[in-house]
Amino acid sequence: MVRVRIAPSPTGDPHVGTAYIALLNYLFARQRGGQFILRIEDTDRARFVAASEQMIFDALRWLGLEWDEGPDVGGPYGPYRQSERSEIYRQAVDLLLASGRAYRCFCTPERLEEMRRAQSAAKLPPRYDKTCLRLAPGEIAARQAAGLSWVARLNVPQPGETVFRDELRGEIRFDHANVDDQILLKSDGFPTYHLANVVDDHAMAITDVIRAEEWISSTPKHVLLYQAFGWPAPRFWHMPLLRNSDKSKISKRKNPVSLIYYRQAGYLPQALLNFLGLMGGGMPADLEKFTLAEMVEKFQFERISLGGPVFDLEKLQWLNGVYLRALAPDEFLAQLQATVFSSEILRAIVPLVQERIETLAQFGDLADFFFRDDIAPPPEIWLPKKRTPAETLKITALMLEALEAAEWSHAALEAALRDLAAAQGWTAKEVFMLLRAILTGKTASPPLLESAVVLGRARGLDRIRRFLAREKSRPPA
């Protein structure tokens, strides 16, 4: 039976690229009577975000992509969270160490950095130099007994070559001179992506790995691991990356990439799914508007173009408009009440404006920025006195970095903004007023940080990014 999987990492908002790859896996499974599996790859504990897993579940279900097996629905190949499979990975590493296909590395970060500097100076590709592979068994035992931390590394044969087939590209060859002795097990006992990916795909009987083309360079390491374990490798399908209009990889700097943003901004799930189905050219060229069921029926993987599909936000907005205008008035109202004018949002906004209002008609004047899509304040609103535009745009970019890293709560936002002001020699008032102008388009508004929390992380950060893009592209006066 065909078995495919989507394996997102819970490190933040679910990405539109995750939805794109999930859709392709879903179509592949449904067309072949197979199984679509959701696996959570949560071994990167430094970037782990506790709420992100549920956000992934909610976003994919919002789009209509249901999975057959996963952490929340169970299945015969669980557990489906990598953090719950640690013993499986340790046993796998023990097998590799015993066979000599992996080895313990005791090198310190300082030693590795010195090695990289020397390689850079010699214009050599950065790679581990196999120092610890040459340790005698007694030396390894002594270092372990002394409690020195170690990682397990893949022993890539040198010289050598790995050859594999990509179902879209044909045969691909990698010289081992360009394949590093990748870390498989970290010093904290957690596996890296490469080890966990291969072990889980084998254990879960995955037949076809359908993922983004950025993983092509990692595939030789995965093939070597399959060979080291003596396991058959799955078929590999590397999908072209979503691109910006300038052909760069889609990124939050140029387009909203959070699925949460699209849901909160009032995009219909069927429109977004339709739009993602247009990416890559798998649908007939004469079809522009279609359902998920029609994608299952008509999508052809052999039609996929390897040129990166352009994530054209204007095209998505047009398509979403087509779907919105096709709704019956009662359906349209229901969509408004479920998203932009939901009771939850209105209930959160009311306390922010009630103390400032004198007639109900003023509600729109005070709260309009919550419901508007594009806030474009003129310089007289956002430019602080005694600050230049260049200085203001610089601190706005730093503000974006700080708020991207902060929890989206009143306390965390306030702390991040005050720290930013102190570090850059600005007053807290200047920084708060700048953020108010960007988020609301006003010099006065309901309480700023409370408003930011209601607006939400995805839409709030998007407004800062749009502001920076717009003002940086503005011709000098």
C-alpha positions as CSV (number, residue, x, y, z in Angstrom):
1,M,0.0,0.0,0.0
2,V,1.2,3.5,-0.8
3,R,2.0,5.4,2.4
4,V,3.1,9.1,2.4
5,R,3.7,11.5,5.2
6,I,3.9,15.2,6.1
7,A,6.4,15.9,9.0
8,P,6.2,19.5,10.1
9,S,8.3,20.9,13.0
10,P,6.3,22.7,15.8
11,T,8.6,25.8,15.8
12,G,6.2,28.6,15.2
13,D,3.2,29.4,13.0
14,P,2.4,26.7,10.5
15,H,3.9,27.7,7.1
16,V,2.1,27.9,3.8
17,G,4.8,25.8,2.4
18,T,3.8,23.0,4.8
19,A,0.3,23.2,3.5
20,Y,1.6,23.0,-0.1
21,I,3.6,19.8,0.6
22,A,0.8,18.4,2.7
23,L,-1.6,18.9,-0.2
24,L,0.7,17.1,-2.6
25,N,1.1,14.2,-0.2
26,Y,-2.7,14.1,0.3
27,L,-3.4,14.0,-3.4
28,F,-0.8,11.3,-4.0
29,A,-2.3,9.1,-1.3
30,R,-6.0,9.6,-2.2
31,Q,-5.3,8.9,-5.9
32,R,-3.7,5.6,-5.1
33,G,-5.9,4.4,-2.3
34,G,-3.1,4.9,0.1
35,Q,-2.5,6.4,3.6
36,F,-1.6,10.0,4.5
37,I,0.3,10.3,7.7
38,L,1.0,13.3,9.9
39,R,4.2,13.0,12.0
40,I,5.4,15.7,14.3
41,E,9.2,16.3,14.1
42,D,9.8,17.9,17.5
43,T,13.4,17.0,18.3
44,D,14.7,20.6,17.9
45,R,14.0,21.5,21.5
46,A,15.8,24.9,21.2
47,R,13.1,26.1,18.7
48,F,10.2,24.1,20.0
49,V,7.0,26.1,20.6
50,A,4.4,24.3,22.7
51,A,1.3,25.7,21.1
52,S,2.6,25.1,17.5
53,E,1.5,21.5,17.3
54,Q,-2.2,22.3,17.8
55,M,-1.8,25.2,15.4
56,I,-0.6,22.8,12.8
57,F,-3.5,20.5,13.4
58,D,-6.0,23.3,13.2
59,A,-4.5,24.9,10.1
60,L,-4.4,21.7,8.1
61,R,-8.0,20.8,9.1
62,W,-9.1,24.3,8.2
63,L,-7.9,23.6,4.7
64,G,-9.7,20.3,4.6
65,L,-6.6,18.1,4.7
66,E,-7.4,15.2,7.0
67,W,-4.8,12.5,7.8
68,D,-5.3,8.8,8.4
69,E,-2.7,8.4,11.1
70,G,-1.1,10.9,13.5
71,P,-0.5,12.1,17.1
72,D,-4.1,13.0,17.7
73,V,-5.8,10.2,15.8
74,G,-3.5,7.3,16.5
75,G,-2.6,4.5,14.2
76,P,-0.6,1.2,14.1
77,Y,2.8,2.8,13.7
78,G,2.8,5.2,16.6
79,P,3.9,7.1,18.5
80,Y,3.8,9.9,15.9
81,R,5.8,12.5,17.8
82,Q,9.5,12.1,17.5
83,S,10.1,13.2,21.1
84,E,8.2,10.1,22.2
85,R,10.5,7.8,20.1
86,S,13.9,8.5,21.7
87,E,14.6,4.9,22.7
88,I,14.1,3.8,19.1
89,Y,16.7,6.3,17.8
90,R,19.2,5.3,20.5
91,Q,18.9,1.6,19.5
92,A,19.4,2.6,15.9
93,V,22.5,4.5,16.7
94,D,23.9,1.6,18.8
95,L,23.5,-0.6,15.7
96,L,25.4,1.9,13.5
97,L,28.2,2.4,16.1
98,A,28.6,-1.4,16.4
99,S,28.9,-1.8,12.6
100,G,31.3,1.1,12.2
101,R,28.8,3.0,10.0
102,A,28.8,5.7,12.7
103,Y,31.3,6.9,15.4
104,R,31.5,8.9,18.5
105,C,32.8,12.5,18.2
106,F,34.1,14.2,21.3
107,C,35.2,17.5,19.6
108,T,34.4,20.7,21.5
109,P,32.7,23.6,19.9
110,E,36.0,25.5,20.1
111,R,37.9,22.8,18.2
112,L,35.2,22.6,15.5
113,E,35.2,26.4,15.1
114,E,39.0,26.4,14.7
115,M,38.7,23.6,12.1
116,R,36.2,25.6,10.1
117,R,38.3,28.8,10.2
118,A,41.3,26.8,8.9
119,Q,39.2,25.3,6.1
120,S,37.8,28.7,5.1
121,A,41.3,30.1,5.0
122,A,42.4,27.2,2.8
123,K,39.2,27.7,0.6
124,L,38.1,24.2,1.4
125,P,34.4,23.1,1.8
126,P,33.4,23.1,5.5
127,R,33.2,19.5,6.7
128,Y,34.2,17.4,9.7
129,D,37.8,16.1,9.4
130,K,37.1,12.6,10.9
131,T,39.5,13.2,13.8
132,C,37.5,11.2,16.2
133,L,37.1,8.3,13.8
134,R,40.8,7.6,14.4
135,L,40.4,7.3,18.1
136,A,41.5,3.9,19.5
137,P,38.8,1.9,21.4
138,G,40.6,2.4,24.7
139,E,40.7,6.2,24.2
140,I,36.9,6.2,23.4
141,A,36.2,4.2,26.6
142,A,38.4,6.6,28.7
143,R,36.6,9.7,27.4
144,Q,33.2,8.2,28.0
145,A,34.3,7.2,31.5
146,A,35.5,10.7,32.2
147,G,31.9,11.9,31.3
148,L,32.9,13.9,28.2
149,S,30.0,14.7,26.0
150,W,29.8,13.3,22.5
151,V,27.7,13.1,19.4
152,A,27.3,10.3,16.9
153,R,28.4,11.0,13.4
154,L,27.7,9.2,10.1
155,N,30.8,7.6,8.7
156,V,30.7,8.7,5.0
157,P,33.0,6.5,2.9
158,Q,35.8,8.5,1.4
159,P,36.3,8.5,-1.5
160,G,32.9,7.5,-2.9
161,E,29.7,8.4,-4.5
162,T,26.0,8.1,-3.7
163,V,23.5,7.7,-6.5
164,F,19.7,7.9,-6.1
165,R,16.6,8.4,-8.3
166,D,14.4,11.4,-8.0
167,E,11.0,10.6,-9.6
168,L,10.8,14.1,-11.1
169,R,14.4,14.5,-12.1
170,G,15.8,11.1,-12.8
171,E,19.2,9.9,-11.5
172,I,21.1,12.2,-9.2
173,R,24.8,11.6,-8.2
174,F,26.7,13.1,-5.2
175,D,30.4,12.8,-4.8
176,H,31.2,12.0,-1.1
177,A,33.7,14.9,-1.2
178,N,30.6,17.1,-0.8
179,V,28.9,14.9,1.8
180,D,29.7,15.7,5.5
181,D,29.9,13.2,8.3
182,Q,26.5,14.4,9.5
183,I,25.7,14.4,13.3
184,L,23.0,11.7,13.9
185,L,22.6,11.9,17.6
186,K,23.2,15.1,19.5
187,S,24.9,15.4,22.9
188,D,21.5,15.9,24.6
189,G,20.4,12.4,23.4
190,F,18.0,13.7,20.8
191,P,18.4,12.7,17.2
192,T,19.0,15.1,14.3
193,Y,16.5,15.4,11.5
194,H,18.5,13.0,9.3
195,L,18.5,10.0,11.6
196,A,15.0,10.4,12.9
197,N,13.7,11.0,9.4
198,V,15.1,7.7,8.0
199,V,14.3,5.6,11.1
200,D,10.7,6.8,11.2
201,D,10.1,6.5,7.5
202,H,11.3,2.9,7.6
203,A,9.4,2.1,10.8
204,M,6.2,3.6,9.5
205,A,6.5,1.8,6.1
206,I,6.6,5.1,4.1
207,T,6.8,4.2,0.4
208,D,7.1,7.6,-1.1
209,V,8.9,10.7,0.4
210,I,7.3,13.8,-1.2
211,R,9.1,16.9,0.1
212,A,10.5,20.2,-1.0
213,E,13.6,20.3,-3.3
214,E,15.7,22.0,-0.6
215,W,16.1,18.4,0.8
216,I,17.8,17.1,-2.3
217,S,21.3,17.8,-0.9
218,S,20.4,15.9,2.3
219,T,19.2,12.8,0.4
220,P,22.6,11.2,0.0
221,K,23.0,11.1,3.8
222,H,19.6,9.5,4.0
223,V,20.4,6.9,1.3
224,L,23.7,6.1,3.1
225,L,21.7,5.5,6.3
226,Y,19.3,3.2,4.5
227,Q,22.3,1.3,3.2
228,A,23.9,1.2,6.6
229,F,20.8,-0.3,8.2
230,G,20.3,-2.7,5.3
231,W,16.8,-1.2,4.6
232,P,15.2,-0.5,1.2
233,A,14.9,3.2,0.5
234,P,11.5,4.8,-0.4
235,R,10.9,6.6,-3.7
236,F,11.9,10.3,-3.5
237,W,9.9,13.1,-5.1
238,H,11.4,16.6,-4.5
239,M,8.9,19.3,-5.3
240,P,9.8,22.7,-6.7
241,L,9.9,25.4,-4.0
242,L,7.3,28.1,-3.9
243,R,9.0,31.3,-5.1
244,N,8.5,35.1,-4.8
245,S,8.0,37.0,-8.1
246,D,11.7,37.6,-8.3
247,K,12.2,33.8,-8.1
248,S,13.7,33.9,-4.6
249,K,12.5,31.3,-2.1
250,I,9.2,32.4,-0.6
251,S,9.8,34.1,2.7
252,K,8.0,36.1,5.3
253,R,10.0,39.2,4.3
254,K,8.2,39.4,0.9
255,N,4.9,37.5,1.5
256,P,2.9,36.4,4.5
257,V,3.8,32.8,5.0
258,S,1.8,32.0,8.1
259,L,-1.4,30.0,7.6
260,I,-2.7,31.7,10.7
261,Y,-2.4,35.0,8.8
262,Y,-4.5,33.9,5.9
263,R,-7.2,32.5,8.1
264,Q,-7.4,35.7,10.2
265,A,-7.2,38.0,7.2
266,G,-10.3,36.5,5.7
267,Y,-9.1,34.2,3.0
268,L,-11.4,31.2,2.4
269,P,-9.8,27.8,2.9
270,Q,-11.1,26.5,-0.4
271,A,-9.6,29.5,-2.2
272,L,-6.2,29.0,-0.6
273,L,-6.2,25.3,-1.3
274,N,-7.3,26.0,-4.9
275,F,-4.4,28.5,-5.2
276,L,-1.9,25.9,-3.9
277,G,-3.2,23.4,-6.3
278,L,-2.2,25.8,-9.1
279,M,1.4,25.7,-8.0
280,G,3.7,23.5,-10.0
281,G,1.4,22.8,-13.0
282,G,-0.1,19.5,-11.9
283,M,-3.6,20.5,-12.9
284,P,-4.9,20.8,-16.5
285,A,-3.9,24.2,-17.9
286,D,-7.4,25.2,-18.8
287,L,-8.6,24.8,-15.2
288,E,-8.2,27.7,-12.8
289,K,-11.0,27.2,-10.2
290,F,-11.5,23.7,-8.8
291,T,-12.3,21.8,-5.6
292,L,-10.2,19.4,-3.6
293,A,-12.2,16.5,-5.0
294,E,-11.4,17.7,-8.5
295,M,-7.7,17.9,-7.6
296,V,-7.8,14.3,-6.5
297,E,-9.4,13.4,-9.8
298,K,-7.3,15.5,-12.2
299,F,-3.9,16.3,-10.6
300,Q,-1.0,14.6,-12.4
301,F,2.4,14.5,-10.8
302,E,4.1,13.9,-14.2
303,R,2.9,17.4,-15.3
304,I,4.7,19.2,-12.5
305,S,7.2,21.7,-13.8
306,L,10.5,22.0,-12.1
307,G,10.6,25.8,-12.4
308,G,9.7,27.2,-9.1
309,P,6.0,28.1,-9.0
310,V,5.4,31.8,-8.2
311,F,3.4,32.5,-5.0
312,D,1.6,35.5,-6.5
313,L,-0.3,37.2,-3.7
314,E,-2.3,39.3,-6.1
315,K,-3.5,36.1,-7.9
316,L,-4.5,34.6,-4.5
317,Q,-6.5,37.8,-3.6
318,W,-8.2,37.7,-7.0
319,L,-9.1,34.0,-6.6
320,N,-10.3,34.6,-3.1
321,G,-12.5,37.3,-4.4
322,V,-14.0,34.9,-7.0
323,Y,-14.9,32.5,-4.2
324,L,-16.3,35.3,-2.0
325,R,-18.5,36.7,-4.7
326,A,-19.8,33.2,-5.4
327,L,-21.2,32.8,-1.9
328,A,-24.8,33.3,-1.2
329,P,-25.4,36.4,1.0
330,D,-26.2,34.3,4.0
331,E,-22.9,32.3,3.5
332,F,-21.0,35.5,3.0
333,L,-22.4,36.8,6.3
334,A,-21.5,33.6,8.0
335,Q,-17.9,33.8,6.9
336,L,-17.7,37.4,8.2
337,Q,-19.1,36.4,11.5
338,A,-16.7,33.4,11.7
339,T,-13.6,35.4,11.0
340,V,-13.3,39.2,10.8
341,F,-16.4,40.0,12.9
342,S,-16.4,36.9,15.1
343,S,-17.9,37.2,18.6
344,E,-14.5,36.3,20.0
345,I,-12.8,39.2,18.3
346,L,-15.6,41.7,19.0
347,R,-15.6,40.6,22.7
348,A,-11.8,41.3,22.9
349,I,-12.1,44.7,21.2
350,V,-15.1,46.0,23.2
351,P,-13.2,46.6,26.5
352,L,-10.5,48.5,24.6
353,V,-12.9,51.1,23.1
354,Q,-15.8,51.2,25.6
355,E,-14.0,53.6,28.0
356,R,-13.4,56.0,25.1
357,I,-16.7,56.0,23.3
358,E,-19.6,58.4,23.5
359,T,-21.9,57.0,20.8
360,L,-22.1,53.5,19.3
361,A,-21.5,55.0,15.9
362,Q,-18.0,56.0,17.1
363,F,-17.1,52.3,17.4
364,G,-15.9,52.2,13.8
365,D,-13.8,55.3,14.2
366,L,-12.0,53.8,17.2
367,A,-11.7,50.2,16.0
368,D,-11.4,50.4,12.2
369,F,-7.8,49.3,12.2
370,F,-8.7,45.9,13.5
371,F,-10.8,45.2,10.4
372,R,-8.7,47.0,7.7
373,D,-6.3,45.0,5.6
374,D,-3.7,47.6,4.5
375,I,-2.5,50.3,7.0
376,A,-0.4,52.9,5.2
377,P,0.3,55.8,7.6
378,P,2.0,58.9,6.1
379,P,5.4,60.0,7.5
380,E,3.8,62.7,9.6
381,I,2.2,59.8,11.6
382,W,5.1,57.4,11.9
383,L,8.2,59.6,11.9
384,P,9.2,60.7,15.4
385,K,10.4,64.3,16.0
386,K,14.1,64.7,15.8
387,R,14.5,61.3,14.0
388,T,15.4,60.8,10.4
389,P,13.5,58.3,8.1
390,A,16.7,56.2,7.9
391,E,17.0,55.9,11.7
392,T,13.3,55.1,12.0
393,L,13.4,52.4,9.4
394,K,16.5,50.9,11.0
395,I,14.9,50.6,14.4
396,T,11.7,49.3,12.8
397,A,13.7,46.4,11.3
398,L,15.2,45.7,14.7
399,M,11.7,45.9,16.2
400,L,10.5,43.3,13.7
401,E,13.3,41.0,14.8
402,A,12.6,41.5,18.5
403,L,8.8,40.9,18.1
404,E,9.3,37.9,15.9
405,A,11.3,36.3,18.8
406,A,8.9,37.4,21.5
407,E,5.9,35.7,22.9
408,W,2.8,37.6,21.6
409,S,1.5,38.7,25.0
410,H,1.3,42.1,26.7
411,A,4.1,41.5,29.1
412,A,6.5,40.0,26.6
413,L,5.8,42.7,23.9
414,E,6.3,45.5,26.5
415,A,9.6,43.9,27.7
416,A,10.9,43.5,24.1
417,L,10.0,47.0,23.1
418,R,11.6,48.6,26.2
419,D,14.8,46.5,25.8
420,L,14.9,47.6,22.2
421,A,14.5,51.3,23.1
422,A,17.3,51.1,25.7
423,A,19.7,49.2,23.4
424,Q,19.2,51.8,20.6
425,G,19.1,55.0,22.6
426,W,15.5,55.7,21.9
427,T,12.9,56.5,24.5
428,A,10.2,53.9,25.2
429,K,7.6,56.5,24.2
430,E,9.2,56.9,20.7
431,V,9.2,53.1,20.1
432,F,5.6,52.7,21.4
433,M,4.4,55.6,19.2
434,L,6.2,54.1,16.2
435,L,4.5,50.7,16.7
436,R,1.2,52.4,17.2
437,A,1.5,54.2,13.9
438,I,2.4,51.0,12.0
439,L,-0.3,48.8,13.5
440,T,-3.2,51.3,13.6
441,G,-2.3,54.2,11.2
442,K,-3.1,56.6,14.0
443,T,-1.3,58.8,16.6
444,A,-4.0,57.9,19.2
445,S,-5.8,54.6,19.5
446,P,-7.2,52.1,22.1
447,P,-4.4,50.8,24.4
448,L,-1.6,49.8,22.1
449,L,-0.3,46.5,23.5
450,E,-3.8,45.2,24.3
451,S,-4.7,46.1,20.7
452,A,-1.6,44.3,19.3
453,V,-2.6,41.1,21.2
454,V,-6.1,41.2,19.8
455,L,-4.8,41.9,16.3
456,G,-2.7,38.8,16.7
457,R,0.9,37.8,16.0
458,A,0.5,36.9,12.3
459,R,-1.4,40.1,11.3
460,G,0.7,42.3,13.6
461,L,4.1,41.1,12.2
462,D,2.7,41.3,8.7
463,R,1.8,45.0,9.2
464,I,5.4,45.7,10.3
465,R,6.8,43.8,7.3
466,R,4.5,45.6,4.9
467,F,5.4,49.0,6.4
468,L,9.1,48.3,5.9
469,A,8.7,47.0,2.3
470,R,6.6,50.1,1.4
471,E,8.8,52.7,3.0
472,K,12.0,51.2,1.7
473,S,10.7,51.2,-1.8
474,R,9.5,54.7,-1.6
475,P,11.5,57.1,-3.8
476,P,13.4,59.7,-1.8
477,A,11.7,63.0,-1.4
